[in-house]
Amino acid sequence: MRKVADILNSMGSETEFSEGVLRSKALVFWSMAVGSTLSEMSEPNGFKGDTLMVSARHPAVCMELRSREKGILQRMNTLAGTVLFRRIVVKLSDFPPERLEKV
């Protein structure tokens, strides 16, 4: 019986697997990277390669995250201790928060 590490080595995907694990763990740094206000209105959904996928609950939050992309990436990568993400894709959430004000 072969070890899992041997199988991954033979497939040449050990590096990709390791980076995927690191990227998954790095998602917990989101609130520290963007701050409490933006983290309450957005969340990382995952990643595709080195692209961080994020959903936001309001169009203004989408714009703010996009405008701060370079700083957020730098902070996320600094907290992770290595360059894991090179791009952020922000999309508006399918379920925005309910309106609080009465019309």
C-alpha positions in Angstrom: 0.0 0.0 0.0 1.4 3.4 -1.0 1.5 6.5 1.3 -0.7 9.4 0.4 2.5 11.6 0.1 3.9 9.2 -2.4 0.8 9.3 -4.5 0.8 13.1 -4.4 4.4 13.3 -5.4 3.8 11.0 -8.3 1.0 13.3 -9.5 3.2 16.4 -9.1 0.5 18.1 -7.0 2.0 18.2 -3.6 3.0 21.8 -4.0 -0.5 22.8 -5.2 -2.1 20.8 -2.3 0.1 22.5 0.2 -0.7 25.9 -1.1 -4.4 25.1 -1.1 -4.2 24.1 2.6 -2.3 27.3 3.4 -4.8 29.4 1.5 -7.7 27.8 3.3 -6.1 28.5 6.6 -5.4 32.1 5.6 -9.0 32.9 5.1 -9.3 33.4 8.9 -7.1 36.6 8.5 -9.9 38.4 6.6 -11.2 40.4 9.5 -7.7 41.5 10.5 -6.9 42.5 7.0 -9.9 44.6 6.3 -11.0 45.8 9.7 -14.1 45.1 11.7 -16.5 47.3 9.8 -15.8 45.8 6.4 -15.5 42.3 7.7 -19.1 42.6 9.1 -20.3 43.3 5.6 -18.1 40.9 3.6 -16.6 37.5 3.7 -14.2 35.4 1.8 -15.9 32.5 0.0 -12.8 30.7 -1.0 -10.2 30.9 -3.7 -9.3 29.9 -7.2 -5.6 29.5 -7.5 -4.1 32.7 -6.2 -7.3 34.7 -6.5 -9.3 35.3 -3.3 -13.1 35.2 -3.9 -15.1 37.5 -1.7 -18.8 38.4 -1.4 -20.1 41.7 -0.1 -23.5 42.6 1.2 -23.7 46.1 -0.3 -22.5 47.7 -3.5 -20.6 50.4 -1.6 -18.7 47.6 0.3 -17.8 46.0 -3.1 -16.4 49.3 -4.3 -14.4 49.9 -1.1 -12.9 46.4 -1.1 -11.9 46.8 -4.8 -10.3 50.2 -4.1 -8.3 48.7 -1.2 -7.3 45.5 -3.0 -3.5 46.1 -3.0 -3.5 46.9 0.7 -5.7 44.0 1.6 -3.6 41.6 -0.4 -0.4 42.9 1.2 -2.0 42.5 4.7 -3.4 39.0 4.0 0.0 37.8 2.6 1.9 39.4 5.5 -0.4 37.7 8.1 0.0 34.4 6.2 3.8 34.8 6.1 4.0 34.1 2.4 2.4 35.3 -0.9 -0.7 33.3 -1.2 -3.0 35.7 -3.0 -2.3 38.0 -5.9 -5.8 39.1 -6.8 -9.2 39.7 -5.2 -12.6 39.2 -6.9 -15.5 40.9 -5.1 -19.1 40.1 -6.0 -22.3 41.4 -4.5 -23.9 38.8 -2.2 -27.1 37.2 -3.4 -28.6 37.9 0.0 -28.0 41.6 1.0 -29.0 42.6 4.5 -32.5 43.7 5.2 -33.1 47.4 5.2 -33.1 48.8 8.7 -34.9 52.1 8.1 -38.6 52.3 7.7 -40.0 53.9 4.5 
